[in-house]
Amino acid sequence: MIATSENILVHKEAGVLTLTMNRPEKKNALTQDMYAALADNVVAAQSDPETKVVLITGSGDSFTAGNDLGDFAGSDDSPKGENELPPVGRYLQAILNAEKPIVAAVNGLAVGVGVTMLLHCDLVYASPNATFQTPFVNLGLVPEAGSSLLLPKLIGTQKANDMFLLGTKVTAADAEKMGLVCSIFDESALIEEVSDRAKALAAKAPNAVILTKQLVRKDHSVVAQQMADESVHFSAQLKTAEFAEAALAFAERRAPDFSKL
């Protein structure tokens, strides 16, 4: 059974499964329920003969602000059994292992996993107002989703460190120059333009598309191991005083103070 969430809209048309993160009042911050719905839909798409492409986007003025810190602070993200991952882990594994292409339409703010998930997408488009930020260290955390390997490979070590260590926000124009984004479309036209491209991709020879994706992403096992290594440190950091202070500071709308930890 596919998990459902009122905050994940699901629409299928012309071979394209569109998943919309729909929690605009919270800038589409992701909860465990949302991750579960995303994971199940991406996995199900792989065996659905009617689905050729998965398109991921957000509602309102944001793609996603990343993890809902309140939701994650009170959860146990460790595996519950030998083969049972928490929802976020299942989603990251789903996009890592997806054979069919994943396309993203970044319609605004993209923070944390809102950026790192893009590294597993085969085509990424953005609106001019989109921004990209990976403030893991700011939150007392470490990069995830294989991003500590994939982002430096894509944009270079210096730029990746600027985003990881300092949490520097990147504009859509700079993201396009770096190669993080394929093209930029006007905000009003973004979803239509990306949907048209996704439908065009869905109409192509499916096996040739899948094989081409495999050839382009031939470092799958290396990325999988990096993701596993990151997950160990990420899970451990969630239980530290550093993350507790960062989460409290976020809630209190102040800068975190790590000097006394």
C-alpha positions as CSV (number, residue, x, y, z in Angstrom):
1,M,0.0,0.0,0.0
2,I,1.3,3.4,-0.9
3,A,1.5,5.9,2.0
4,T,-0.5,9.0,1.5
5,S,-0.2,12.5,2.8
6,E,-2.5,15.6,2.4
7,N,0.8,17.5,1.9
8,I,1.9,15.5,-1.1
9,L,-0.2,16.0,-4.2
10,V,-0.1,13.2,-6.8
11,H,-1.0,13.7,-10.5
12,K,-0.3,11.4,-13.4
13,E,-0.7,12.5,-17.0
14,A,0.9,11.5,-20.3
15,G,3.4,9.2,-18.7
16,V,4.5,11.8,-16.1
17,L,3.9,11.3,-12.3
18,T,4.0,14.7,-10.7
19,L,4.6,14.8,-7.0
20,T,4.0,18.3,-5.4
21,M,5.1,19.1,-1.9
22,N,2.1,20.9,-0.7
23,R,2.6,22.6,2.7
24,P,3.0,26.2,1.6
25,E,2.3,27.7,5.0
26,K,5.5,26.0,6.2
27,K,7.4,26.5,3.0
28,N,6.8,22.9,2.2
29,A,9.1,21.7,5.1
30,L,9.1,17.9,5.0
31,T,7.6,15.7,7.7
32,Q,8.0,12.0,8.1
33,D,4.6,11.4,6.6
34,M,5.5,13.5,3.5
35,Y,8.7,11.5,3.1
36,A,6.8,8.3,3.3
37,A,4.4,9.4,0.6
38,L,7.2,10.6,-1.6
39,A,9.2,7.4,-1.1
40,D,6.3,5.1,-1.8
41,N,5.3,6.9,-5.0
42,V,8.8,7.0,-6.4
43,V,9.2,3.3,-5.7
44,A,5.8,2.4,-7.2
45,A,6.6,4.4,-10.3
46,Q,9.4,2.1,-11.2
47,S,7.1,-0.9,-11.7
48,D,4.2,1.1,-13.2
49,P,4.2,0.7,-16.9
50,E,2.2,3.9,-17.4
51,T,4.8,6.0,-15.6
52,K,7.9,6.9,-17.6
53,V,9.1,10.0,-15.7
54,V,8.7,11.4,-12.1
55,L,8.4,15.2,-11.7
56,I,9.0,16.7,-8.3
57,T,8.0,20.3,-7.4
58,G,6.6,22.5,-4.6
59,S,3.5,24.6,-4.1
60,G,3.4,28.3,-3.3
61,D,6.7,30.2,-3.3
62,S,8.9,27.4,-2.2
63,F,10.3,24.1,-3.4
64,T,11.0,23.0,0.1
65,A,12.6,24.5,3.2
66,G,14.0,21.1,4.0
67,N,13.3,19.0,7.1
68,D,10.6,20.1,9.5
69,L,13.0,20.5,12.5
70,G,10.2,20.1,15.1
71,D,9.1,16.9,13.5
72,F,12.6,15.5,13.3
73,A,13.7,16.6,16.7
74,G,11.0,14.4,18.3
75,S,11.5,11.4,16.0
76,D,13.9,8.4,15.9
77,D,15.4,8.2,12.5
78,S,17.4,5.1,13.1
79,P,16.4,1.9,11.2
80,K,13.7,-0.1,13.0
81,G,15.0,-3.4,11.7
82,E,17.7,-4.9,9.5
83,N,16.0,-3.8,6.3
84,E,13.6,-1.2,7.6
85,L,14.6,2.4,7.0
86,P,12.8,5.5,8.4
87,P,10.8,7.5,5.8
88,V,13.5,9.9,5.0
89,G,16.0,7.1,4.4
90,R,13.4,5.3,2.2
91,Y,13.0,8.4,0.1
92,L,16.7,9.0,-0.3
93,Q,17.1,5.3,-1.3
94,A,14.2,5.6,-3.7
95,I,15.6,8.5,-5.6
96,L,19.1,7.0,-5.6
97,N,17.8,3.7,-7.0
98,A,15.2,5.0,-9.4
99,E,15.7,3.6,-12.9
100,K,13.3,6.0,-14.5
101,P,14.2,9.7,-14.9
102,I,13.4,12.2,-12.2
103,V,12.8,15.8,-13.2
104,A,12.6,18.7,-10.7
105,A,11.0,22.1,-11.0
106,V,12.4,24.3,-8.3
107,N,9.9,27.1,-7.9
108,G,11.5,29.0,-5.1
109,L,13.3,28.3,-1.8
110,A,15.3,25.1,-1.7
111,V,17.1,24.3,1.6
112,G,18.9,21.3,2.8
113,V,17.4,18.2,1.3
114,G,15.6,20.5,-1.1
115,V,19.1,20.9,-2.6
116,T,20.6,17.5,-2.0
117,M,17.7,15.6,-3.6
118,L,18.4,17.6,-6.8
119,L,21.7,15.8,-7.1
120,H,19.8,12.6,-7.8
121,C,17.5,14.3,-10.4
122,D,18.3,13.9,-14.1
123,L,17.0,17.3,-15.1
124,V,16.6,20.3,-12.8
125,Y,14.9,23.5,-13.8
126,A,14.3,26.6,-11.7
127,S,12.5,29.9,-11.6
128,P,14.5,33.1,-11.4
129,N,13.5,33.6,-7.7
130,A,14.7,30.1,-6.7
131,T,17.5,30.0,-4.1
132,F,19.7,27.0,-3.0
133,Q,21.1,26.6,0.5
134,T,22.7,23.7,2.4
135,P,23.1,25.0,6.0
136,F,23.8,21.7,7.6
137,V,26.8,22.9,9.7
138,N,24.7,25.9,10.8
139,L,22.3,23.4,12.3
140,G,24.9,21.3,13.9
141,L,24.5,18.6,11.3
142,V,26.4,17.1,8.3
143,P,25.5,16.8,4.6
144,E,23.3,13.9,3.6
145,A,21.8,12.2,0.5
146,G,25.4,11.6,-0.8
147,S,25.8,15.3,-1.3
148,S,29.3,15.4,0.3
149,L,30.4,13.4,-2.7
150,L,28.0,14.6,-5.4
151,L,28.0,18.4,-4.9
152,P,31.8,18.9,-5.0
153,K,31.9,16.7,-8.1
154,L,29.3,18.9,-9.7
155,I,30.3,22.4,-8.7
156,G,33.8,22.0,-7.3
157,T,35.2,21.6,-3.8
158,Q,35.5,25.4,-3.1
159,K,32.0,26.2,-4.1
160,A,30.6,23.1,-2.3
161,N,32.5,24.1,0.9
162,D,31.1,27.6,0.7
163,M,27.6,26.1,0.6
164,F,28.3,23.4,3.2
165,L,30.5,25.1,5.8
166,L,29.2,28.7,5.6
167,G,25.7,27.9,4.4
168,T,26.0,30.4,1.6
169,K,22.8,30.9,-0.4
170,V,23.1,30.5,-4.1
171,T,20.8,32.3,-6.6
172,A,19.2,30.6,-9.6
173,A,21.5,32.3,-12.0
174,D,24.6,31.2,-10.1
175,A,23.1,27.7,-9.8
176,E,22.7,27.5,-13.6
177,K,26.3,28.7,-14.0
178,M,27.5,26.0,-11.6
179,G,25.6,23.3,-13.4
180,L,23.2,22.6,-10.5
181,V,20.4,23.8,-12.7
182,C,19.8,23.0,-16.4
183,S,17.7,26.0,-17.4
184,I,15.7,28.9,-15.8
185,F,12.1,29.7,-16.8
186,D,9.8,32.6,-15.7
187,E,8.0,31.8,-12.5
188,S,4.6,31.8,-14.2
189,A,5.7,29.5,-16.9
190,L,8.0,27.1,-14.9
191,I,5.7,24.2,-14.2
192,E,4.2,24.2,-17.8
193,E,7.6,24.3,-19.4
194,V,9.0,21.6,-17.1
195,S,5.9,19.4,-17.6
196,D,6.2,19.8,-21.4
197,R,9.8,18.6,-21.2
198,A,8.9,15.7,-18.9
199,K,6.2,14.6,-21.3
200,A,8.6,14.8,-24.2
201,L,11.0,12.6,-22.2
202,A,8.2,10.2,-21.4
203,A,7.5,9.8,-25.1
204,K,11.0,8.6,-25.9
205,A,12.2,5.0,-26.2
206,P,11.9,3.9,-22.5
207,N,14.7,1.4,-22.5
208,A,17.1,3.7,-24.2
209,V,16.3,6.4,-21.6
210,I,16.8,4.0,-18.7
211,L,20.1,2.7,-20.1
212,T,21.4,6.2,-20.7
213,K,20.6,7.2,-17.1
214,Q,22.5,4.1,-15.9
215,L,25.5,5.0,-18.0
216,V,25.6,8.6,-16.9
217,R,25.2,7.6,-13.2
218,K,27.7,4.7,-13.2
219,D,29.0,5.5,-9.7
220,H,25.9,4.2,-8.0
221,S,27.6,1.9,-5.5
222,V,30.0,4.7,-4.5
223,V,27.2,7.2,-3.9
224,A,25.3,4.6,-2.0
225,Q,28.2,4.0,0.4
226,Q,28.7,7.7,0.8
227,M,25.0,8.1,1.7
228,A,25.3,5.3,4.2
229,D,28.4,6.9,5.8
230,E,26.7,10.3,6.0
231,S,23.6,8.8,7.5
232,V,25.6,7.4,10.5
233,H,27.0,10.9,11.3
234,F,23.7,12.7,10.5
235,S,21.8,10.4,12.9
236,A,24.4,10.8,15.6
237,Q,24.4,14.6,15.3
238,L,20.6,14.7,15.7
239,K,21.2,13.5,19.3
240,T,23.8,16.1,20.2
241,A,23.7,19.3,22.1
242,E,24.8,21.1,19.0
243,F,21.6,20.2,17.1
244,A,19.5,20.8,20.2
245,E,20.9,24.4,20.4
246,A,20.5,24.9,16.7
247,A,16.9,23.8,16.7
248,L,16.1,25.9,19.8
249,A,17.8,28.9,18.2
250,F,15.8,28.4,15.0
251,A,12.5,28.2,17.0
252,E,13.5,31.4,18.9
253,R,14.6,33.2,15.7
254,R,18.1,33.9,17.0
255,A,21.6,32.9,16.0
256,P,22.8,29.6,17.7
257,D,25.5,29.9,20.3
258,F,27.8,26.9,20.3
259,S,30.5,28.5,22.4
260,K,29.4,26.9,25.7
261,L,28.9,23.4,24.4
